[in-house]
């Protein structure tokens, strides 16, 4: 009986882990093409602005920049990447002030939505992007806290 319980627990753990893995197949990577372009942030405080810009630089890599401005001064910049590595997909954030670059593994991906997680990171632990028409809803979350972001695609 103990062997059966152990076996069932092992199988359940395997399927839970497999369900949370997004492989770096060409089909999956193509699902990210909608992200390419410049996105203006709509939910900023007065006298502030923000944007994200994404470029596909190879079939397996996107490069992005997140910028926040206060008046005409840059107040925040982050270098972003989405990469295929070891047959997995990662969202990579390089933020000034962080000691190390942070990798978030894709755990969910569809034609208009993705979720990345890094449970070992302090904050955020989860990053989510959703395409809704001409708008992008994004959020970062962890430890009971969520910060939403709303963007609109700029005309090319």
N, C-alpha and C positions, 0 to 999 in steps of 0.2 A: 504494500500500500504506500509506504514512504517513497519507494522508487517511482510509483505512478504519479504521486503528487509532485515530486521533483521534476519528472519528465514534463508534466503539464505546465509547471511554472516556467521551465526552460523554453518550451515551445511558445508560450504566451509572451515571454520576454523577447524572443526572437522576432515574432510578428509585430510587436509594438515598435521595436527598434527598426525593423525593415520598413514599417509604414512611415517612419519619421526620417527616412533617408531619400534624398532626391539625387539621382545619379546625373552625371554630366554628359548625358547623351545629346547628340545633335538636335534631336526633337525637343528635349527640355530646354536647351540653350536658346533655341529659336523662340521659345515662349517669352523671352525677355526683350525681344525687339521693340515692343511698345514703349519701353522706358527711355529709349534714345530721344534726345532733344533737350530743350530748356524749359524748366518748370518754374513759374513765379509763385512765390508764397502769398496766399490770400489772407491768412489769419495773423498778421503781424500787428503790433501796437503802433499807434501813430508815430510818425517820424522814423519808422524802421521799415526795412524791406529785406527780403530774402529770396534765394533761388537755389535750385539744383540744376546742374547740367550733366547729361550723360552722353557719352560717345561710345559706339562699338568700335574697338580698335583691332579686334581679331574675331574669328568665329567663336573663341572661348573666353573673351575678356571685354569688359566694359570699364571705362574710366569715368569717374564722376567728381564733381566739386560741389560742395555745399557752402554757400556764402550768406552771411547775415550782415546787414549794414545798419548803422545808426547815423542818420542824416547822410553825409557823404563819406563817412569813415567806416572802414571794414571792422566789424566787431568780432567776427567768428569765421573761420575757414576750416573746412575739413576736406581731405582728399579721400575719395571713395573708389573702390574697385569691386567688380564682381568677376570672379575667376573660377575656372575649372581646375581642380587640383586633386590628384589621387582619385579620380572618377567621381568626385563630389563637387558641389557648387558652393562657393563661399562669398559672402558680402564682407568686404574688408574696409575697415575704417581707420584712417590715420588722422588723429585729432591732436592739434597742438596742445601741449600740456599733459597728454598721456605718455607714459614712459614707453609703451610698446604699441605697435599696430595690433588691432583687435580683429579676430576672425569670427564671423557668425556663420554657422552652417545652415544652408537651406534645408528646411524640414517640410515645406509645402510649396508647391508651384503649380500655377495654372496659366491660362492664356491672359489673365488680367489681374493676377494676385500672387504675391509670394510672402513667405514667412521665413525668417532666419533666427537662429537662437545660439546663444553661448551662455549656458547656465553658470559657468565659472566666472563670468565678467561681473564687476560690481554693478554698473548701470550703463546702458540698458542690458538686459538679458535677452530681449526679444525685439526684433525689427519687423515691421509689417508694411507692405505697400499694396494698395488696391487702386486699379484704374477704374474710374467711373465716368464714362463719356470723355470729356475734355479735361477732367479733373483727376488729380492724384491725391488719394487719402493715405497718409503715412502715419505711423505711430512708433514710438519707442516705449518699452515698458519693462518692468521688473520690480520685484519686492512690493507689489500692491500699488505701484505708481505707474500712470500712463500719461505720456505727453503726445497729443495729436498734432498733426501738421496737415494743412490743406494747400494744395498747389493747383495751378491751372497751366496747361500747356501754352507756351508762347508760339505765335505764328512764326514759321521758318523764315 
